[in-house]
Amino acid sequence: MARKILKKQTVTFYEGDEQLLEKVEAAAKTSRQSFQAFVLSALESKVSGIEIPQENQTEVPSETKDKVKDLGW
């Protein structure tokens, strides 16, 4: 069964990242995974258990809401 693609994100390795790229490629080959599958599983293991911060919603005082409503904004 095909999976739905949420978003494609390109990973770019720059000059100076040669060793990192080689290590990732070697690790993927050793684990018999594609490059993408290995990177996704490595990211998942790294970020598992980390809470995603929620944006703080600022409470607007009701009197301000009423003033804005009265002005027709």
Buried (B, 14 or more C-beta within 10 A) or exposed (E): EEEEEEEEEEEEEEEEEEEEEEEBEEBBEEEEBEBEEBBEEBEEEEEEEEEEEEEEEEEEEEEEEEEEEEEEE
